[in-house]
Amino acid sequence: MGSFLAAAAGSAPHAYRFAGFQLETDGALLRGETPLHLPPEELAVLRLLLARAGEIVTPLELKRTLWGGMDVASNSVSRCVASLRARLQPEDCIQSVYKRGYRISAVVQAAGRRPGALPRLAILPFSAGSGVPEYLGMAITGEITDLLKGARNAIASLAAQDSVLALARRGLAAQEIGAALHADLVLTGQLLATPRHDRLRAEMIRAEDGAQLWIEDLLAERGRIGALSSELVNRVTSRLHSGGLSIAAVAEPAVEVESSPHRNEAYELFLRAHYEWQTLERHRMQDAMGRLIRAIELDPSLIAARVDLAHLSVAQACHGFMSPLVQAGMVRRSAERIPDSAGNADAEALLPALGWVDFHFDHNLPAALKAFARSAYLPYDPWTTRERVQFALSRRRFGEAIDLLSAAIALDPYSPWLQALLAWALHLAGDPPASVAQTRKALALFPEHDGPNLYGAIILSFNGEAAHAAELANELAVRSRYFDLATAVHAYALACAGRGDDARELLDRLQWLGRERFVMNTFNAAVYVALGEPVAALAELRASLENRCPWFFQTLADPRLKPLWGRPEFEEMRGVLAAMEAEAEKSAMG
């Protein structure tokens, strides 16, 4: 277990003290004991200036940090720095160096979390007792996390849920998880059922020594899980504000807010769907989609269900479980007729998925850039991050994608998909040693996870380890029988290993399945290249373009297709993205 924890060591961001301020590792900025809110762009500027204290940081470096290769106004950097300066007043600690850039003029010290700063809290998955559906334990964990994130006044910095779940699945104890994620406190518990009530028993553990600090025991009528979540958040908030450490283990009724039966049913459907679709299993994702659609019909104001429907649709399209045409319709459906009572911030959580559709399905890059830019301030979310990264990779903005992933991994070091996606980004960027090293790291962390197995099989096959890659891909294909991309990657590994007949047999199987349901064919192109059949590879790419496959533009940048570079039809396909970029540049100029 120690080697597993060591694999992601060193990825946590630094904390700093400067000029009367404290910048925490999770991005919280404090003046003395008073928290100050920083928009993401200004936080990124401050972190870069502090990391390079005493050095001059050029406007170009700041622009790349903030917006990568996106087209922005020429004064965007200066306006961002000016706004940051204003928030730091009366301290004048950012110096402008004429025609060169900016630097921090204050003394900067690396710092740990000091007394009085926000504690770091890891929320473990709540277990489900006898008679309680498994999804409710996970659902209440997510609900409590979301409520604490959305609180008006922050009481703690929260460890990323993907990392918490990954560590919990490896069997680490609460104290070990807290230590791995640099948490001060760990919240865990169990959901139980009686004939008439749901009972939630939660305990807070100090990560330093594993001591139990307090217990809360709550009751709510069956089917009113939301009341339990809300009341537990109230109790946690009260405890952390007061510093109370006493143990209280009496079950008390949760305070319940009246709501209609339709809303209760919608909320239950949403909770179950939220758990089901994130398993990334084909049939469970499709069942979850039906539940989310029904939840929205019952309660149009349930924005969380709409956001889940949008992310679920993108995830299904990326996995090849849904045609891009259907996926685009579902994402748009999630944004239809949002009630006026819904706040703009809630509705804007849909923008990354809408921008995804604008780009991949409509080939409307200006609209996609606008959607992603408008949602840039949104707090960290693994699904939004994946959509942004895939968007950058599709535009061949590899440095931007790698920077996004590196920043996300600093917050969420044990996220399997982020670690695997970083290996893929390095592969597309043409850096074989780094991509292989990152692949080995991801596989060491998550040896049986779909992401590291999928990307790992591609990268290892391409870099001379086809036999090992074929084993990985075969295990993935057997484990996830309806994951067609795994079959295509297995075929590629077999082709690289010199087993052409076996590779063709798998391609024939995919072709046969395509007569019965949607099958994504984009990954097949690399198989045909490895088999020495460029005409068949181009045919697969042509079909991918016609179907608006979300992997199409990334595939054109894939080094595995290098034998196709320079062929007229291939270059014509590349010209599609070039035309979109030209249109975006024209639109930005007015």
QUIURQUI-V269853 format. One record per backbone hydrogen bond with DSSP energy under -0.5 kcal/mol. NH is the residue of the N-H (numbers start at 0). CO is the residue of the C=O. E is the energy in kcal/mol with one decimal. If there is no record, write none. Layout:
# QUIURQUI-V269853
nh->(NH:NH)
co->(CO:CO)
e->(E:E)
This chain:
# QUIURQUI-V269853
nh->(4:5:6:7:7:8:10:14:15:16:17:18:20:21:22:23:23:26:28:29:30:31:31:32:33:34:35:42:43:44:45:46:47:48:49:50:51:52:53:54:56:56:57:61:62:63:64:65:66:67:67:69:71:75:78:79:80:81:82:83:84:85:86:87:88:88:90:92:94:94:96:96:97:99:100:101:102:104:105:108:110:113:116:118:120:120:121:123:123:125:126:128:128:131:132:135:136:136:137:138:139:140:141:142:143:144:145:146:147:148:149:150:153:156:158:159:163:164:165:166:167:168:169:170:171:176:177:178:179:180:181:182:183:184:185:186:187:187:189:190:191:191:192:193:197:198:199:200:200:201:201:202:203:204:205:206:206:207:208:209:212:212:213:215:216:217:218:219:221:223:226:227:228:229:230:231:232:233:234:235:236:237:238:239:240:241:242:243:247:250:251:253:263:264:265:266:267:268:269:270:271:272:273:274:275:276:277:278:279:284:285:286:287:288:289:290:291:292:293:294:295:296:297:298:301:302:304:305:306:307:308:309:310:311:312:313:314:315:316:317:318:319:319:320:321:326:327:328:329:330:331:332:333:334:334:335:335:337:341:346:347:348:349:350:353:354:355:356:357:358:359:360:361:362:363:364:367:368:369:370:371:372:373:374:375:377:384:385:386:387:388:389:390:391:392:393:394:395:396:397:400:401:402:403:404:405:406:407:408:409:410:411:414:415:418:419:420:421:422:423:424:425:426:427:428:429:430:434:435:436:437:438:439:440:441:442:443:444:445:448:452:453:454:455:456:457:458:459:460:461:462:463:464:468:469:470:471:472:473:474:475:476:477:478:479:480:482:483:484:485:486:487:488:489:490:491:492:493:494:495:496:497:498:499:502:503:504:505:506:507:508:509:510:511:512:513:514:515:516:523:524:524:526:527:528:529:530:531:532:536:537:538:539:540:541:542:543:544:545:546:547:547:548:551:554:555:556:556:557:557:560:561:563:564:564:566:570:571:572:573:574:575:575:576:577:578:579:580:581:582:583:584:585:586:587:588:589)
co->(0:1:2:3:4:5:7:110:22:108:20:106:17:29:15:21:27:23:35:21:33:19:29:30:30:32:28:38:39:40:41:42:43:44:45:46:47:49:103:51:54:101:55:57:58:59:60:61:62:62:63:66:69:72:74:75:76:77:78:79:80:81:82:83:84:85:87:90:92:102:94:100:95:96:96:56:94:92:92:16:14:111:113:154:118:156:184:121:186:136:188:126:190:128:130:132:132:133:133:134:135:136:137:138:139:140:141:142:143:144:145:147:151:118:120:410:159:160:161:162:163:164:165:167:166:172:173:174:175:176:178:177:119:119:204:121:185:202:200:126:189:198:129:196:219:191:217:189:198:199:215:187:213:185:210:183:204:183:205:205:203:210:203:201:249:199:251:197:195:220:223:223:224:225:226:227:228:229:230:231:232:233:234:235:236:237:238:238:214:248:216:218:259:260:261:262:263:264:265:266:267:268:269:270:271:272:273:275:276:280:281:282:283:284:285:286:287:288:289:290:291:292:293:294:298:300:301:301:302:303:304:305:306:307:308:309:310:311:312:313:314:315:316:315:315:322:323:324:325:326:327:328:329:330:331:331:332:334:338:342:343:345:346:347:349:350:351:352:353:354:355:356:356:358:357:362:363:364:365:366:367:368:369:370:372:374:380:381:382:383:384:385:386:387:388:389:390:392:391:395:396:397:398:399:400:401:402:403:404:405:406:407:411:413:414:415:416:417:418:419:420:421:422:423:424:426:425:430:431:432:433:434:435:436:437:438:439:440:441:445:448:449:450:451:452:453:454:455:456:457:458:460:459:464:465:466:467:468:469:470:471:472:473:474:475:478:479:481:318:482:482:483:484:485:486:487:488:489:490:491:492:494:493:497:498:499:500:501:502:503:504:505:506:507:508:509:511:512:512:520:520:521:522:523:524:525:526:528:527:532:533:534:535:536:537:538:539:540:541:542:543:544:543:548:550:551:552:553:553:554:557:558:560:560:561:563:566:567:568:569:570:571:572:572:573:574:575:576:577:578:579:580:581:582:583:584:586)
e->(-2.1:-2.2:-1.3:-0.5:-0.8:-1.4:-1.1:-0.6:-2.0:-2.7:-2.0:-0.6:-3.0:-2.3:-2.9:-0.6:-3.3:-1.6:-0.8:-2.7:-3.1:-1.2:-0.7:-0.6:-2.1:-0.5:-3.3:-2.4:-2.5:-1.9:-2.6:-2.6:-2.1:-2.5:-2.6:-2.6:-1.4:-1.4:-0.6:-2.6:-0.5:-3.4:-0.6:-2.0:-2.7:-2.5:-2.1:-2.3:-3.2:-0.6:-1.4:-2.6:-0.5:-1.8:-2.3:-2.1:-2.6:-2.3:-2.2:-2.2:-2.7:-2.1:-1.6:-1.4:-0.6:-0.7:-1.4:-0.6:-0.6:-3.1:-0.5:-3.2:-0.6:-2.6:-2.2:-2.3:-1.9:-2.5:-0.8:-2.5:-2.4:-0.5:-2.0:-0.6:-0.5:-3.1:-2.3:-0.7:-2.7:-0.9:-2.1:-0.5:-3.2:-2.0:-0.5:-1.3:-0.8:-0.6:-1.2:-2.8:-2.5:-1.2:-2.1:-2.4:-2.3:-2.1:-2.5:-2.3:-2.3:-2.3:-2.2:-0.8:-0.5:-2.5:-2.7:-0.8:-1.9:-2.9:-2.3:-2.2:-2.4:-2.6:-1.0:-1.6:-1.7:-2.6:-2.4:-2.2:-2.5:-1.9:-1.3:-3.3:-2.3:-2.3:-2.5:-2.7:-0.5:-2.4:-2.4:-2.8:-0.5:-3.4:-0.5:-3.1:-3.1:-2.9:-2.5:-2.7:-0.6:-0.6:-3.0:-3.3:-2.4:-3.0:-2.9:-2.2:-0.6:-0.5:-0.5:-2.4:-3.0:-0.6:-1.0:-2.9:-0.6:-2.8:-2.6:-2.0:-1.9:-1.8:-0.8:-1.1:-2.3:-2.4:-2.2:-2.5:-2.2:-1.9:-2.3:-3.0:-2.7:-2.4:-2.7:-2.7:-2.4:-2.2:-2.1:-1.0:-1.0:-0.5:-2.0:-3.8:-2.2:-2.5:-2.5:-2.5:-2.2:-2.4:-2.4:-2.5:-2.2:-2.6:-3.0:-1.5:-2.6:-2.8:-0.8:-1.4:-1.5:-2.7:-2.0:-2.3:-2.3:-1.9:-1.6:-1.8:-2.6:-2.5:-2.1:-2.6:-2.3:-1.9:-2.2:-2.4:-2.2:-1.9:-0.8:-1.1:-2.6:-2.3:-2.2:-2.1:-2.5:-3.1:-2.0:-2.0:-2.7:-2.6:-2.1:-2.4:-1.8:-0.6:-0.8:-2.6:-0.9:-2.6:-2.7:-1.7:-2.2:-2.4:-2.1:-2.1:-2.0:-0.8:-0.7:-0.5:-1.2:-0.7:-1.7:-2.2:-2.5:-1.3:-1.9:-1.3:-2.0:-3.1:-1.9:-1.9:-2.5:-2.0:-2.8:-1.7:-2.1:-0.7:-3.5:-0.8:-1.9:-2.9:-2.0:-2.2:-2.6:-2.4:-2.4:-1.0:-1.4:-1.5:-2.5:-2.0:-2.0:-2.3:-2.7:-2.6:-1.9:-2.3:-2.7:-2.3:-1.2:-1.7:-2.9:-1.3:-2.2:-2.7:-2.3:-2.5:-2.5:-2.6:-2.3:-2.2:-2.9:-1.6:-1.0:-2.2:-1.6:-0.7:-2.1:-2.2:-2.8:-1.8:-1.2:-1.7:-2.5:-2.2:-1.8:-2.6:-1.9:-1.5:-2.2:-2.5:-2.6:-2.3:-2.5:-2.1:-2.6:-1.9:-2.6:-2.6:-2.0:-2.2:-2.7:-1.5:-1.9:-3.0:-2.4:-1.9:-2.0:-1.5:-2.6:-2.8:-1.8:-2.2:-1.2:-1.3:-3.0:-2.2:-2.8:-1.6:-2.1:-2.9:-2.4:-2.4:-2.2:-2.8:-2.4:-2.4:-2.8:-0.6:-1.9:-1.2:-0.5:-1.0:-1.1:-2.2:-2.5:-2.3:-2.3:-2.0:-2.4:-2.4:-2.4:-2.4:-1.5:-1.3:-3.0:-0.7:-2.0:-2.6:-1.9:-1.6:-2.0:-2.5:-1.8:-2.1:-2.3:-2.3:-2.4:-2.0:-1.3:-1.8:-2.0:-0.9:-0.5:-1.3:-0.8:-2.1:-2.0:-2.3:-1.7:-1.6:-3.3:-1.8:-2.5:-1.8:-1.9:-2.0:-2.5:-2.1:-2.0:-2.3:-2.1:-2.1:-0.5:-1.0:-2.4:-1.6:-2.6:-1.6:-0.7:-1.0:-0.6:-1.1:-2.1:-1.7:-2.5:-0.6:-1.5:-2.0:-2.7:-2.1:-1.7:-2.1:-1.5:-0.5:-1.3:-0.7:-1.6:-2.4:-1.8:-2.6:-2.2:-2.2:-2.2:-2.4:-2.3:-2.3:-2.3:-1.4:-1.1)
